[in-house]
Amino acid sequence: MDISEIEREKQAIIEKYGDWTAHSIQLAPNLYTIIGKEPSSGRPAHYVKVLQDFLRRPLHSLRVLDLGCLEGMYALEFARHGAQVLGIEGRLANIEKARFANRVLGFSNCDFVQDDVRNLSLLKYGSFDMILCCGILYHLDAPDVFNFLKTIAEMCRGLTIIDTQVAVEGTPNNFADRLSSPTIYCDSGKEYSGRYYTEFTTQTTEQKLTSLWASLDNNRSFWLDRKSLYRALMAMRFDRIYQDLLPHLAAKGDDRLTYVALKS
C-alpha cells in the first residue's frame, strides 16, 4: 500500500469507528495512527526484553497471546520481532483498527480475533509461551476475574505479564467515587480481599460498547489487592512471581502494578 492509499483507508476507519484513542502506531514515514503522537517504544519493547530474558529462545519459535489488545500496539511489536502472535479484543472498533495496522505493516505472523476474554479456553485457542494481560484484569467482576486467571494459567506454558489496577488501603482521589469499601470474596474455599469498582450505572448496551476504556458489559468489576492477587496467581499454580518495577508505572502510584508470573 502506498501512503495515499494508507491515508484513505485510515480515514475511512476513523469515519466508521472513530479516532484511535490508545495506540499510536507508525504506518509509514511521518504517518501515525494518532496524529502528533509518536509511537511509545517503552513498554512494548520492555515486554519483548522480558520474554527474551526469561525464556531465552528465539522469538520466531514462540507463540504470544495479547488479551484485551485494544488497537494492537503490543501484539504488533512482538510480531515485528518474529513471534507468532494472536490478539484478542472484545470491541469491534478496536479490532478493526488493529487489523488495519497489521495489513499496512504486512505481518503474516500476527492475527486479531474479536472475542470476549471470558470465552477464553485452551481448547479454543491452544497454549502460548507468553500471555499479555495488560489493562484487562481490573475490568472483570467476580467470579469472572478468578475464572479468567485459571484459564490463563492453563493456557500459559511459559510466562504471563499482568499489568493491572489493584485495591489499596485508602482510596486514590481519581477513583474515590467509584470504589467500594474493602470487601472479601471467596473463591474455591479461599478468601481474597479487594474492592468493587463501578464501571457503569445506567448506560445502555450500545453506550457500553462505545466506552472504549471500560469493561465490555459488566456494571462493576472486582479489584484484588496486592497480596490477594499474588495469592490468586499462586493458587493458579504459577511457580514464580516477580514484580516488574517499570519506572513510568511506578510513578503513577501504589494502585498500579505489573507482575511477571512463570510456569515451569
C-alpha positions as CSV (number, residue, x, y, z in Angstrom):
1,M,0.0,0.0,0.0
2,D,1.3,3.5,-0.9
3,I,1.0,6.4,1.6
4,S,-2.1,7.9,-0.1
5,E,-3.9,4.6,0.0
6,I,-3.0,4.1,3.7
7,E,-4.3,7.6,4.5
8,R,-7.6,6.9,2.6
9,E,-8.2,3.6,4.4
10,K,-7.2,5.1,7.8
11,Q,-9.7,8.0,7.3
12,A,-12.4,5.5,6.3
13,I,-11.9,3.6,9.5
14,I,-12.0,6.8,11.6
15,E,-15.3,7.8,9.9
16,K,-16.8,4.4,10.8
17,Y,-15.2,3.7,14.2
18,G,-13.8,7.0,15.5
19,D,-10.3,8.1,16.1
20,W,-7.6,6.0,17.6
21,T,-7.6,6.6,21.4
22,A,-4.9,4.3,22.8
23,H,-2.1,3.2,20.5
24,S,0.0,5.4,18.2
25,I,1.4,3.0,15.6
26,Q,3.8,4.1,12.8
27,L,2.2,3.1,9.5
28,A,4.7,4.8,7.2
29,P,7.3,7.6,7.4
30,N,5.7,10.5,9.2
31,L,2.4,8.7,9.3
32,Y,0.9,7.5,12.6
33,T,-2.4,6.2,13.8
34,I,-2.6,9.2,16.2
35,I,-1.7,12.5,14.6
36,G,1.0,14.4,16.6
37,K,1.8,11.5,18.9
38,E,4.8,9.3,18.1
39,P,4.7,5.6,19.0
40,S,5.6,4.6,22.5
41,S,8.5,2.2,22.3
42,G,9.0,1.9,26.1
43,R,6.6,-0.7,27.4
44,P,6.2,-2.8,24.2
45,A,10.0,-3.1,23.8
46,H,10.4,-3.8,27.5
47,Y,8.0,-6.7,27.4
48,V,9.8,-8.2,24.4
49,K,13.0,-8.0,26.5
50,V,11.3,-9.6,29.5
51,L,10.3,-12.5,27.2
52,Q,13.8,-12.9,25.9
53,D,15.3,-12.7,29.4
54,F,13.1,-15.4,30.9
55,L,12.7,-17.9,28.1
56,R,16.0,-17.4,26.2
57,R,14.6,-18.8,23.0
58,P,14.4,-17.3,19.5
59,L,11.2,-15.2,19.2
60,H,10.3,-16.8,15.9
61,S,9.8,-20.1,17.9
62,L,7.4,-18.6,20.4
63,R,3.7,-18.1,20.5
64,V,2.3,-14.9,22.1
65,L,-1.3,-14.1,23.2
66,D,-2.3,-10.4,23.8
67,L,-5.5,-10.3,25.7
68,G,-7.7,-7.1,25.5
69,C,-5.3,-6.0,22.8
70,L,-7.1,-2.7,22.1
71,E,-5.7,-1.2,18.9
72,G,-2.9,-3.8,18.6
73,M,0.4,-2.0,19.6
74,Y,1.8,-4.7,21.8
75,A,0.8,-7.6,19.5
76,L,2.4,-5.8,16.5
77,E,5.6,-5.2,18.4
78,F,6.0,-8.9,19.1
79,A,5.1,-9.7,15.5
80,R,7.8,-7.3,14.4
81,H,10.4,-9.4,16.3
82,G,9.2,-12.6,14.7
83,A,6.9,-14.2,17.3
84,Q,3.6,-15.9,16.3
85,V,1.0,-13.5,17.8
86,L,-2.7,-13.6,18.4
87,G,-4.5,-10.5,19.7
88,I,-8.0,-10.9,21.2
89,E,-10.2,-7.8,21.7
90,G,-13.9,-7.5,22.6
91,R,-14.8,-4.2,20.8
92,L,-15.1,-4.2,17.0
93,A,-13.8,-0.6,16.7
94,N,-10.5,-1.6,18.3
95,I,-10.1,-4.9,16.5
96,E,-10.7,-3.2,13.1
97,K,-8.0,-0.6,13.8
98,A,-5.6,-3.4,14.8
99,R,-6.3,-5.4,11.7
100,F,-5.8,-2.3,9.5
101,A,-2.4,-1.6,11.1
102,N,-1.4,-5.2,10.6
103,R,-2.4,-5.1,6.9
104,V,-0.4,-2.0,6.4
105,L,2.7,-3.4,8.2
106,G,2.3,-6.8,6.4
107,F,2.9,-9.2,9.3
108,S,1.8,-12.7,8.3
109,N,2.7,-13.9,11.8
110,C,0.0,-11.8,13.5
111,D,-3.7,-12.3,13.7
112,F,-6.5,-10.4,15.5
113,V,-9.8,-12.0,16.7
114,Q,-12.9,-10.3,18.2
115,D,-13.9,-12.2,21.2
116,D,-14.8,-11.7,24.9
117,V,-11.8,-12.8,27.1
118,R,-14.3,-14.5,29.3
119,N,-14.7,-17.0,26.5
120,L,-11.1,-17.9,26.5
121,S,-10.1,-21.6,26.6
122,L,-7.2,-23.9,25.9
123,L,-9.4,-25.9,23.6
124,K,-10.4,-22.8,21.6
125,Y,-7.0,-21.1,21.2
126,G,-4.3,-23.5,22.3
127,S,-1.3,-22.8,24.6
128,F,1.1,-19.9,24.5
129,D,4.7,-19.3,25.6
130,M,3.8,-15.8,26.7
131,I,0.4,-14.2,27.6
132,L,0.0,-10.5,27.9
133,C,-2.8,-9.4,30.3
134,C,-2.3,-5.6,30.3
135,G,-5.2,-3.4,31.4
136,I,-7.9,-6.1,31.3
137,L,-7.9,-7.9,34.6
138,Y,-9.4,-5.0,36.6
139,H,-12.3,-4.7,34.2
140,L,-13.7,-8.1,35.3
141,D,-16.2,-8.8,38.1
142,A,-16.0,-11.8,40.5
143,P,-16.1,-14.7,39.9
144,D,-15.0,-13.9,36.3
145,V,-11.7,-12.5,37.4
146,F,-10.8,-15.8,39.1
147,N,-12.0,-18.0,36.2
148,F,-10.0,-15.8,33.8
149,L,-6.8,-16.3,35.8
150,K,-7.4,-20.0,36.0
151,T,-7.8,-20.2,32.2
152,I,-4.7,-18.1,31.6
153,A,-2.7,-20.5,33.8
154,E,-4.0,-23.5,31.8
155,M,-3.0,-21.8,28.5
156,C,0.4,-20.5,29.7
157,R,3.4,-22.7,29.1
158,G,6.0,-20.0,29.9
159,L,5.2,-16.7,31.4
160,T,2.3,-14.2,31.8
161,I,2.6,-10.5,32.3
162,I,-0.2,-8.9,34.3
163,D,-0.4,-5.1,34.3
164,T,-3.4,-4.1,36.4
165,Q,-5.0,-1.7,38.9
166,V,-5.2,-3.0,42.4
167,A,-7.1,-2.1,45.5
168,V,-5.0,-0.2,48.1
169,E,-5.5,1.0,51.7
170,G,-7.3,4.3,51.3
171,T,-8.8,5.3,48.0
172,P,-6.9,7.2,45.3
173,N,-8.6,10.5,44.6
174,N,-9.4,9.8,40.9
175,F,-11.3,6.6,41.9
176,A,-12.8,7.7,45.2
177,D,-16.4,8.0,43.8
178,R,-16.3,4.5,42.1
179,L,-14.6,2.2,44.6
180,S,-16.5,0.4,47.4
181,S,-15.3,-0.2,50.9
182,P,-12.8,-3.1,51.3
183,T,-14.6,-6.4,51.0
184,I,-13.8,-10.2,50.9
185,Y,-14.7,-12.6,48.1
186,C,-14.5,-16.3,48.5
187,D,-13.3,-18.4,45.5
188,S,-12.8,-22.2,45.7
189,G,-12.7,-22.0,49.5
190,K,-10.1,-19.3,49.6
191,E,-10.7,-15.7,50.7
192,Y,-9.5,-12.8,48.7
193,S,-9.7,-9.1,49.7
194,G,-10.3,-6.2,47.3
195,R,-12.8,-3.5,46.3
196,Y,-15.7,-3.3,43.8
197,Y,-15.3,-0.7,41.1
198,T,-18.3,0.8,39.3
199,E,-17.8,0.5,35.6
200,F,-21.4,1.6,34.5
201,T,-24.6,2.8,36.2
202,T,-27.5,3.4,33.8
203,Q,-25.8,3.1,30.4
204,T,-27.4,1.1,27.6
205,T,-25.6,-1.8,25.9
206,E,-24.8,0.5,22.9
207,Q,-23.3,3.1,25.2
208,K,-21.2,0.5,27.0
209,L,-19.7,-0.6,23.6
210,T,-18.7,2.9,22.8
211,S,-16.9,3.3,26.2
212,L,-13.5,2.1,24.9
213,W,-11.8,2.4,28.3
214,A,-14.3,0.4,30.4
215,S,-15.5,-3.1,30.8
216,L,-17.3,-4.8,28.0
217,D,-20.7,-5.1,29.6
218,N,-20.4,-5.8,33.4
219,N,-21.6,-2.9,35.6
220,R,-18.9,-3.4,38.2
221,S,-15.5,-5.1,38.4
222,F,-13.5,-6.6,41.3
223,W,-10.1,-5.2,42.1
224,L,-7.9,-7.5,44.1
225,D,-5.4,-6.0,46.5
226,R,-1.7,-6.7,46.1
227,K,-1.5,-9.7,48.4
228,S,-4.7,-11.3,47.1
229,L,-3.6,-11.0,43.5
230,Y,-0.3,-12.7,44.4
231,R,-2.1,-15.4,46.3
232,A,-4.5,-15.9,43.4
233,L,-1.7,-16.4,41.0
234,M,0.0,-18.9,43.3
235,A,-3.3,-20.8,43.7
236,M,-3.5,-21.0,39.9
237,R,-0.2,-22.9,40.1
238,F,2.2,-20.3,38.7
239,D,5.6,-21.3,40.1
240,R,7.4,-18.0,40.5
241,I,6.0,-14.4,40.6
242,Y,8.1,-11.3,40.2
243,Q,7.0,-7.7,40.4
244,D,8.2,-5.6,37.4
245,L,9.0,-2.1,38.6
246,L,8.6,-0.2,35.3
247,P,9.6,3.5,36.1
248,H,6.7,5.0,34.2
249,L,4.2,2.8,36.0
250,A,5.8,3.1,39.5
251,A,5.5,6.9,39.2
252,K,1.7,6.6,38.9
253,G,1.3,5.4,42.5
254,D,0.7,2.3,44.5
255,D,-2.6,1.3,42.9
256,R,-1.0,0.0,39.6
257,L,1.4,-2.9,39.4
258,T,3.0,-5.3,36.9
259,Y,3.6,-9.0,37.8
260,V,5.6,-11.5,35.8
261,A,4.2,-15.0,36.6
262,L,6.1,-18.0,35.4
263,K,5.2,-21.6,34.8
264,S,7.9,-24.4,34.8
